[in-house]
């Protein structure tokens, strides 16, 4: 039956990896500007009194091999909405790390937080951003031992 899937171009869905939370939300993403309306909804609106929000959510990191802008892209979704991407350099390191660990193409779930979004009236409004709580996959280079 696997030959039918290959013939039709159907790939089996891989169960997502689940990264254990570290509490260190140190991985920023890019491209949030195109997702400001979605991020505001996901954050429950803008915080009162000009404060920045800090809303914990669950994110999914998805390999986007057919992205016309970058075939090595890693998309970040929250509740089924695209909220951004890993940077080009980070996506390449992330892909190599997962491939070397035997998880090529697998999506991953991690904790994330939506930050920013302050509203200070006539003094301006802040943009929303996303920080990921991922393991430190950016360690040794390709010539070193795998992380």
Residue frames relative to the residue before (quaternion, step in Angstrom):
aa qw qx qy qz dx dy dz
X 1.0000 0.0000 0.0000 0.0000 0.00 0.00 0.00
X 0.5720 0.5999 -0.3864 0.4045 3.61 1.12 -0.53
X 0.6138 0.5583 -0.3622 0.4248 3.62 1.05 -0.63
X 0.5975 0.5521 -0.3573 0.4588 3.63 1.12 -0.59
X 0.6518 0.5122 -0.3161 0.4613 3.56 0.95 -0.86
X 0.6558 0.4996 -0.3125 0.4718 3.58 0.96 -0.83
X 0.6448 0.5366 -0.3140 0.4447 3.58 0.96 -0.89
X 0.7479 0.3893 -0.2023 0.4981 3.58 0.94 -0.90
X 0.4838 -0.6864 0.4229 0.3404 3.59 1.27 -0.07
X 0.4447 0.6775 -0.4619 0.3604 3.57 1.21 0.46
X 0.1268 -0.7825 0.6057 0.0688 3.54 -0.78 1.00
X 0.4965 -0.6574 0.4615 0.3293 3.57 -0.92 0.80
X 0.4886 -0.6442 0.4983 0.3131 3.56 -1.11 0.67
X 0.2909 -0.7536 0.5689 0.1543 3.52 -0.89 0.98
X 0.4791 -0.6449 0.5077 0.3111 3.56 -0.97 0.83
X 0.4687 -0.6988 0.4534 0.2940 3.60 -0.84 0.87
X 0.4701 -0.6097 0.5580 0.3097 3.49 -1.26 0.58
X 0.2008 -0.7527 0.6086 0.1509 3.59 -1.16 0.50
X 0.2414 -0.7747 0.5710 0.1244 3.54 -0.55 1.20
X 0.4383 -0.6884 0.5149 0.2624 3.57 -0.85 0.99
X 0.4903 -0.6734 0.4614 0.3056 3.60 -0.89 0.86
X 0.2155 -0.7648 0.5947 0.1221 3.55 -1.10 0.79
X 0.4180 -0.7085 0.4609 0.3331 3.58 1.23 -0.49
X 0.6185 0.5973 -0.3169 0.4004 3.57 1.29 0.10
X 0.1276 -0.8507 0.5086 0.0363 3.68 1.02 0.41
X 0.2606 0.8261 -0.4607 0.1935 3.57 0.83 0.99
X 0.6510 0.5103 -0.3276 0.4565 3.62 1.21 -0.18
X 0.1906 -0.7797 0.5888 0.0948 3.56 -0.52 1.20
X 0.2770 -0.7388 0.5847 0.1888 3.55 -1.26 0.36
X 0.3646 -0.7063 0.5597 0.2345 3.57 -1.32 0.11
X 0.7384 0.4546 -0.3002 0.3975 3.56 -1.31 0.27
X 0.3818 0.7478 -0.4763 0.2613 3.59 1.21 0.24
X 0.5209 0.6575 -0.4197 0.3467 3.61 1.15 -0.46
X 0.6781 0.4822 -0.2948 0.4699 3.60 1.04 -0.71
X 0.7356 0.4092 -0.2127 0.4963 3.60 1.24 -0.26
X 0.2698 0.8121 -0.4914 0.1620 3.61 1.17 0.37
X 0.6515 0.5054 -0.3294 0.4600 3.62 0.92 -0.81
X 0.6633 0.4910 -0.3071 0.4740 3.60 0.94 -0.86
X 0.6561 0.5074 -0.3196 0.4582 3.59 0.94 -0.82
X 0.6274 0.5247 -0.3436 0.4615 3.59 1.00 -0.74
X 0.6481 0.5000 -0.3158 0.4797 3.62 0.98 -0.82
X 0.6766 0.5031 -0.2931 0.4508 3.58 0.87 -0.96
X 0.6835 0.4736 -0.2754 0.4824 3.59 1.11 -0.69
X 0.4952 -0.6649 0.4294 0.3581 3.58 1.24 -0.18
X 0.7080 -0.4218 0.2464 0.5100 3.57 1.18 0.53
X 0.6314 -0.5168 0.4120 0.4056 3.53 -1.32 -0.05
X 0.5278 -0.6443 0.4478 0.3253 3.59 -1.02 0.75
X 0.5275 -0.6238 0.4810 0.3184 3.54 -1.23 0.53
X 0.8433 0.2755 -0.1678 0.4299 3.55 -1.36 0.27
X 0.6513 -0.5789 0.3183 0.3734 3.60 1.06 0.68
X 0.4594 0.6832 -0.4531 0.3418 3.59 1.22 0.22
X 0.4667 -0.6283 0.5326 0.3222 3.56 -1.28 0.31
X 0.4148 -0.7001 0.5144 0.2706 3.55 -1.09 0.65
X 0.0605 -0.7410 0.6669 0.0504 3.51 -1.35 0.34
X 0.1112 0.8236 -0.5338 0.1563 3.55 0.21 1.35
X 0.3123 -0.7555 0.5475 0.1786 3.58 -0.69 1.08
X 0.0167 0.7731 -0.6312 0.0608 3.52 -1.03 0.97
X 0.4180 -0.6485 0.5560 0.3091 3.55 -1.33 0.05
X 0.1508 -0.7983 0.5806 0.0540 3.57 -0.84 1.01
X 0.2133 -0.7386 0.6210 0.1529 3.53 -1.26 0.50
X 0.2301 -0.7538 0.6050 0.1131 3.55 -0.93 1.00
X 0.0644 -0.8352 0.5437 -0.0519 3.54 -0.55 1.26
X 0.4233 -0.6790 0.5425 0.2559 3.56 -0.92 0.98
X 0.0775 -0.8070 0.5853 0.0115 3.58 -0.72 1.04
X 0.1041 -0.8604 0.4987 0.0135 3.55 0.50 1.31
X 0.7389 0.4046 -0.2192 0.4922 3.60 1.13 -0.58
X 0.3256 0.7347 -0.5232 0.2835 3.59 1.19 0.47
X 0.4184 -0.7434 0.4547 0.2562 3.64 -0.59 1.06
X 0.6695 0.4947 -0.3055 0.4622 3.61 1.14 -0.50
X 0.8005 -0.0419 0.0715 0.5936 3.59 1.11 -0.64
X 0.2936 -0.7970 0.5062 0.1496 3.59 -0.33 1.26
X 0.6698 0.4579 -0.2976 0.5031 3.59 1.28 -0.06
X 0.3435 0.7859 -0.4601 0.2294 3.60 1.27 0.26
X 0.1474 -0.7189 0.6697 0.1143 3.51 -1.31 0.59
X 0.2314 -0.7960 0.5529 0.0851 3.54 -0.51 1.30
X 0.2265 -0.7504 0.6065 0.1336 3.55 -1.15 0.68
X 0.0597 -0.7957 0.6026 -0.0146 3.57 -0.72 1.17
X 0.0744 -0.7389 0.6661 0.0691 3.54 -1.24 0.59
X 0.8369 -0.0569 -0.0162 0.5441 3.58 -0.71 1.09
X 0.7236 -0.4648 0.2423 0.4490 3.57 0.93 0.92
X 0.6269 0.5098 -0.3390 0.4818 3.59 1.27 0.13
X 0.4343 -0.6700 0.5330 0.2800 3.57 -0.96 0.87
X 0.0698 -0.8150 0.5747 0.0244 3.58 -0.77 1.03
X 0.7819 -0.2229 0.1310 0.5672 3.60 1.25 -0.11
X 0.4055 -0.6846 0.5573 0.2372 3.52 -1.38 -0.34
X 0.5127 -0.5300 0.5384 0.4079 3.52 -1.29 0.20
X 0.5664 -0.5703 0.4465 0.3932 3.61 -1.09 0.57
X 0.6754 -0.4944 0.3443 0.4251 3.60 -1.19 0.44
X 0.6903 0.4793 -0.2914 0.4570 3.59 0.79 -1.00
X 0.6716 0.4947 -0.3006 0.4625 3.58 0.90 -0.89
X 0.6281 0.5449 -0.3380 0.4408 3.60 0.99 -0.81
X 0.6623 0.5062 -0.3134 0.4550 3.59 0.96 -0.79
X 0.6501 0.4917 -0.3155 0.4859 3.58 0.99 -0.79
X 0.6376 0.5359 -0.3132 0.4563 3.58 0.97 -0.90
X 0.6616 0.5035 -0.3034 0.4654 3.59 0.90 -0.93
X 0.6591 0.4996 -0.3160 0.4649 3.59 0.90 -0.90
X 0.6420 0.5375 -0.3169 0.4454 3.59 0.96 -0.91
X 0.7088 0.4418 -0.2757 0.4758 3.60 0.82 -0.93
X 0.6248 0.5319 -0.3445 0.4561 3.60 1.00 -0.73
X 0.6697 0.4915 -0.2994 0.4694 3.59 0.91 -0.89
X 0.6824 0.4600 -0.2817 0.4934 3.59 1.16 -0.56
X 0.5704 -0.6336 0.3643 0.3748 3.61 1.29 0.10
X 0.6141 0.5616 -0.3376 0.4400 3.59 1.21 0.41
X 0.1363 0.8270 -0.5341 0.1107 3.59 1.06 0.69
X 0.8478 0.1903 -0.1609 0.4681 3.56 -0.89 1.01
X 0.5510 0.6324 -0.4064 0.3624 3.60 1.19 -0.22
X 0.4096 -0.6706 0.5497 0.2834 3.57 -0.97 0.79
X 0.1920 -0.7762 0.5891 0.1170 3.57 -1.21 0.37
X 0.2644 -0.7395 0.6026 0.1418 3.52 -1.19 0.72
X 0.0832 0.7819 -0.6141 0.0677 3.55 -0.96 0.89
X 0.5500 -0.5543 0.4884 0.3895 3.53 -1.29 0.21
X 0.0304 -0.7731 0.6336 0.0024 3.54 -1.19 0.59
X 0.1389 -0.7714 0.6008 0.1568 3.53 -1.26 0.08
X 0.3486 -0.6906 0.6005 0.2024 3.47 -1.17 0.80
X 0.0598 -0.8143 0.5769 -0.0242 3.56 -0.75 1.09
X 0.7175 0.4460 -0.3327 0.4191 3.54 -1.34 0.29
X 0.5158 0.6885 -0.4338 0.2677 3.53 -1.05 -0.80
X 0.3275 0.7646 -0.5042 0.2324 3.59 1.16 0.37
X 0.1542 -0.7590 0.6263 0.0890 3.54 -1.25 0.51
X 0.0199 -0.8191 0.5721 -0.0380 3.56 -0.48 1.22
X 0.6101 -0.6003 0.3363 0.3927 3.52 1.08 0.81
X 0.8416 -0.1019 0.0971 0.5214 3.57 -0.80 -1.03
X 0.6164 0.5388 -0.3504 0.4551 3.60 1.27 -0.11
X 0.7080 -0.4966 0.2474 0.4369 3.59 1.24 0.21
X 0.3036 -0.7186 0.6006 0.1752 3.49 -1.41 0.24
X 0.3571 -0.7363 0.5379 0.2024 3.54 -1.04 0.78
X 0.4780 -0.6469 0.5133 0.2993 3.54 -1.22 0.54
X 0.4575 -0.6393 0.5370 0.3060 3.54 -1.26 0.45
X 0.0780 -0.7708 0.6306 0.0464 3.55 -1.18 0.66
X 0.2885 -0.7378 0.5835 0.1787 3.55 -1.32 0.18
X 0.0958 -0.7629 0.6385 0.0328 3.54 -1.04 0.93
X 0.2587 -0.7873 0.5466 0.1199 3.57 -0.88 0.99
X 0.2898 -0.7077 0.6189 0.1794 3.53 -1.21 0.67
X 0.1715 0.7991 -0.5459 0.1844 3.56 0.12 1.33
X 0.5815 -0.5431 0.4432 0.4130 3.57 -1.23 0.28
X 0.5757 -0.5872 0.4432 0.3568 3.57 -1.23 0.39
X 0.0112 0.8405 -0.5391 0.0535 3.59 0.17 1.30
X 0.5956 0.6181 -0.3361 0.3876 3.55 1.30 -0.11
X 0.3227 0.8160 -0.4358 0.2002 3.59 1.24 0.33
X 0.8695 0.0251 -0.0177 0.4929 3.58 -0.82 -1.01
X 0.5157 -0.6356 0.4845 0.3087 3.54 -1.23 0.59
X 0.7487 -0.4317 0.2601 0.4308 3.57 -1.28 0.12
X 0.6870 0.4773 -0.3055 0.4549 3.62 1.07 -0.54
X 0.6201 0.5328 -0.3423 0.4631 3.59 1.25 -0.23
X 0.6710 -0.4479 0.3713 0.4596 3.55 -1.30 0.01
X 0.5793 -0.5814 0.4395 0.3650 3.58 -1.15 0.61
X 0.5528 -0.6258 0.4306 0.3425 3.61 -1.07 0.69
